[in-house]
Structure formats: structure tokens, C-alpha cells
Amino acid sequence: MKLCMIGTGYVGLVSGVCFSDLGNQVICVDKDIKKINKLKNGIIPIYEPGLEELVKKNTKNKRLSFSNDLKNSVKKSDIIFICVGTPTKKRGSSADLSQIYGVAKDLSKSINKFKIIITKSTVPVTTGDEIEKILSKKNLSKKFSVVSNPEFLREGEAIRDFIFPDRVIVGSNDKRSNKILKNLYSPLIAKGAKYVHTSRRAAELIKYASNAFLATKITFINEIANLCEKININIDDISIGMGLDQRIGSRFLRAGPAYGGSCFPKDTKAITSTGDKFHTNLSVIKSVIRSNENRSKLLLNRVYKILNNKIRNKTISFLGVTFKANTDDMRDSSSLVMIPDLSKRGAIIKYYDPTGYKKEFEKLSNVSFADSLIKCLDKTDLVIIHTEWNDFKSLDFKKLNKNKKIIIFDMRNLYSPQKMTKKNIKYLSVGRGSK
Ligand code: UDX
């Protein structure tokens, strides 16, 4: 099939490349000409393991191309995916849909024959209705069908999540588009993916409700971890004991710092905003948002306590600053709260991250990027393991740091407290008692 992906961010680029790898003809469109030129030269603007190889392979076999000419790309395609950003508005919690509606207006000038217009971006319930209104203004005599097909891609695992999805959700109000989409996804269905057809609004809500639930699950275990610290219980035992219940499931039950990323923070806010818009108070999700926003402060208080409230001139080494492993994404990473706070209190901070230097900290005078683990850990007073990169999972801290009194605050519970004690290392983690 002939597809056009509008927007070449995590969603549009990964989905477009994977669709081309399944044998479809795909044009990825973006208004950012610099980004398009980089992509044409095989330079990938995002860090996503495995993506570069797929782009090269499918560009070479001419199934994948890049353009900043939306009109012509749309004319050449039968199925149009809208994959532009829907960030949280600067003021309030609702999603900013200006990019979505801008594309809808562009599309209304580009439809030359029947098209299926798909929102793959995460869009609030009833957005599809609004897009339909915009397109209908151009009396296109139903030369289109607007469909919701949300993605469930995790950064760092996006290709795997595309090829092996738990489910494909297609929300449409007509049989024709449903049939075409089922055909498009048939290679994934053949591999075991469940195909679920719903109304368009239901598909829009499934995406938000799924992310809000996952954020709730994480926040739940983080709060149980807080309790474990007071009564000297190991949260890992709770996660295992709970996770074996098929109704709960073991995934997304790992305690850690506040959740971050480009989705959970914005999607939890947006769904509560949708609730308020339709006079329904989504109080559980609102409390999840508050709890998560408080979490970085709560972990900072533990850092102050570890350093006996003597922060000034103490050297603190952050291992990892991205919001999670296998991504270079810093959006809503808890390090963006913790590092500036400690810097303001006079700490000298070094950070090492496998994805390199971060411009987010450039204005902080006493914060520097260490380009190796050894440099990051050398002569430090406190090591904070912030992101669960594989690079940090079996370090010989004694060898890496000559300072006999090294203290480690492991916010991802990568190590065993017992083993650390045996090595005579002062080791603290999350939800494993206060020792
Ligand atoms: C999420 C959803 O998983 C994905 O389905 C959706 O399409 C986009 O948003 P992503 O934001 O890339 O994906 O990352 P994810 O792996 O879900 O992690 C989100 C946050 O939760 C990270 O900060 C991560 O560290 C945290 N997390 C995740 C935990 O703290 N504990 C866990 O057990 C899992």
C-alpha cells in the first residue's frame, strides 16, 4: 500500500520505516527541511536502537523516501498517518492540538481521491470529529475517512513494539477503512498481534487510559516503596509477590525515581483535562500526577539526609540522566529536577550518560559532563544511579573510585544491598529499608 507519514518524530519515523520494511511504499514528510535532508542522507535525528539500519535498507530498496512536500506526497498516497506532536499546553493540562489541526487544514487542500486519514499521534477523545469537520468544510463529498490508530511504542524498544504489538487498535466509523487497515496490519496479525476494531472515540481513549494506567501502576509501587523504607521491607519482594498475580502482572512494577518521558506526564494531564471537559473528575489519575510530581523532591530529601544536609562543595556523580535507558530523551527526566536543585545548593556535579553531553545543564556552572565512567566516579562523595543503563549494572566501584568512603544511592535498585554491604560500601536504594 501507499502510505504517507506526516511528522518524522519517534512515532512517524519508526512507524513509517517499519511499514516500509513490511513491503509498503512509504513517504515520510516533515516541514523541517533540515531534518528531511539529514534523513535522505541516512542521518537519524533520534536515538532508537536498530532504526538506522532499517532506514538505510528501505531507502536503498526504494520503499522508503523523505519529502517536505506534503501536498504531492499526500496525492501519491492512499493512507495518510498524522504523526505530529501533541505536547501539553504551556498553561493548563490539556494537549496542544495546533499541529494536528494545521495538518488537517493542509490535507483539506491536498485530497484528490479517496484517502484514509489516520491519527497515530496521541490525541484527546473527539479530535477525529474535529478533523472531520475541518475536512468537510472543503465539501470533499466524503472523499475521506478519519480513523484513530494509536501507537504503543516505548522509546528504546519502538521497533520491537511495532513488529510485535500486544494489540493493534483501529477506531473507525465505517467498514471500508476497517477492512483496508486490517489488510495493512495483516503481517503483524499473522505473527500473533490482536486486531481490535472499535469506534473512533474509543480508540482515542484507549491510548490515554493505557498510559494513565501504566503511570498509576508505577506510582503505586513507588508509594509502596516509600512505606517499605519505613518498615525495612525489600520492595523487590513486594513487586515479585504482587506481579505473580496474573491480574496484576509483573511489568511496570519496578520502583524508581519519578516517571518521565514524552508521554506519561503529558498523557496523564491530558486525560484529566478531557475528564474535566466532560464534567467527570478523574481523581485517581490526578493523585498519580501529584504523587509523581512530589517524588523528585522526596528523593532529593533522601540525598540531603545521606549528606547530613552538608551539600555545598560536595561532589555528586550522576550515572545516567535520560528519563530511562536506551534513549537519549531528556523530556521530563527526574534529573532535570534533581541536578539543578543540588547545583543551587552548591554541590559540584559530574554526570555520565552513554548518550553523551546534555545541553539542558549547560547553564549550571558547577555541573559538568564526564566523558567516561572513571572520570565521573573519580574522587566523588556520592554516586547517584539515576538511569538503568546496562553500562551501570556490574561496576567495580572500589576499583573505579579510590575514595574509601564511597556512598551509592541507587535509584534503580540495580545492585544487591547484601553484596554491597559485604564489599563495605555504603549503599542505599529505593524501597529497601532505610539502611
Ligand atoms: C510509554 C508507554 O510505555 C508506551 O506504550 C507509549 O506509547 C509511550 O509512553 P515511554 O514513555 O517510551 O513509553 O517509556 P516507558 O518504558 O513506558 O517508561 C516511562 C517511565 O516509566 C520512565 O520514566 C521509566 O523509567 C518509568 N518506569 C517504567 C518505572 O519507573 N518503572 C517501571 O517498571 C517501568
Boltz pocket constraint, residues with backbone or C-beta under 6 A from the ligand:
constraints:
  - pocket:
      binder: B
      contacts: [[A, 151], [A, 152], [A, 153], [A, 154], [A, 155], [A, 156], [A, 211], [A, 214], [A, 218], [A, 251], [A, 252], [A, 253], [A, 254], [A, 255], [A, 256], [A, 257], [A, 258], [A, 259], [A, 260], [A, 261], [A, 262], [A, 263], [A, 264], [A, 323], [A, 324]]
      max_distance: 6.0
